[in-house]
Amino acid sequence: MKDLLNMELLNSLPQPLRVSETGKAGWWPIQDFCVKTGIVRIDVFGVLQSTHFSDWNYIRDDSQQIHSLDDFYLEDSHDQ
């Protein structure tokens, strides 16, 4: 199975990372993610919740820079 997400790019961002949805309040801390499946575990008020990378719109790194999640998909895997 090929990687779905660009691990080098994700790991190059200043940690910790947080995710958010468009139009929703809050940034949720990412505990970990799987670059092969796109599963992301986020900390929701102290409880880990599994979601999928595609459920989110933005990622914010520790320098407060906001990135579109579309930038993290590997080109040959994004259309699967």
Phi and psi in degrees as a GROMACS rama.xvg file:
@    title "Ramachandran Plot"
@    xaxis  label "Phi"
@    yaxis  label "Psi"
@TYPE xy
-78.8766  155.673  LYS-2
-68.6288  139.483  ASP-3
-86.7858  -35.3299  LEU-4
-114.727  152.265  LEU-5
-81.9128  98.0177  ASN-6
-63.8135  -40.6695  MET-7
-61.7345  -42.0675  GLU-8
-66.7768  -45.1139  LEU-9
-61.6783  -42.8483  LEU-10
-71.3126  -19.3958  ASN-11
-78.9737  -15.0465  SER-12
-76.8402  145.398  LEU-13
-61.757  129.4  PRO-14
-91.3511  154.246  GLN-15
-81.6132  161.275  PRO-16
-104.977  149.856  LEU-17
-134.132  151.084  ARG-18
-119.033  155.695  VAL-19
-148.997  157.497  SER-20
-103.86  152.362  GLU-21
-65.4127  132.788  THR-22
78.624  3.31516  GLY-23
-115.17  143.04  LYS-24
-79.0455  146.55  ALA-25
102.586  146.865  GLY-26
-120.908  125.572  TRP-27
-103.879  128.269  TRP-28
-66.3116  134.645  PRO-29
-84.9761  124.642  ILE-30
-80.9174  -49.9683  GLN-31
-165.236  169.449  ASP-32
-148.521  158.636  PHE-33
-112.341  116.806  CYS-34
-71.866  -19.9461  VAL-35
-79.5252  -41.2403  LYS-36
-103.915  -21.5608  THR-37
84.1833  8.30275  GLY-38
-72.6801  133.271  ILE-39
-124.498  131.327  VAL-40
-104.252  124.773  ARG-41
-115.287  155.034  ILE-42
-92.625  111.117  ASP-43
-109.382  94.9729  VAL-44
52.3735  44.4263  PHE-45
89.6021  -1.56688  GLY-46
-116.227  129.689  VAL-47
-77.9866  131.954  LEU-48
-124.87  131.118  GLN-49
-87.2582  131.28  SER-50
-136.792  -175.555  THR-51
-113.462  146.129  HIS-52
-51.6875  -37.3009  PHE-53
-70.8062  -11.4155  SER-54
-74.4603  -11.0984  ASP-55
-114.916  162.148  TRP-56
-111.404  -32.2627  ASN-57
-136.946  153.41  TYR-58
-126.286  137.149  ILE-59
-117.741  129.213  ARG-60
-90.8253  179.112  ASP-61
-69.1189  -17.2048  ASP-62
-86.7544  6.47241  SER-63
73.2626  13.3747  GLN-64
-79.0947  134.859  GLN-65
-101.845  133.549  ILE-66
-123.575  143.381  HIS-67
-74.4529  137.292  SER-68
-67.6497  -22.3742  LEU-69
-59.4082  -26.6927  ASP-70
-68.3895  -15.8735  ASP-71
-97.8103  -7.12324  PHE-72
-77.7831  139.892  TYR-73
-73.939  137.689  LEU-74
-56.1641  -43.6748  GLU-75
-77.7836  -9.67405  ASP-76
-105.932  -17.0008  SER-77
-62.5341  -33.3519  HIS-78
-85.9233  3.23905  ASP-79
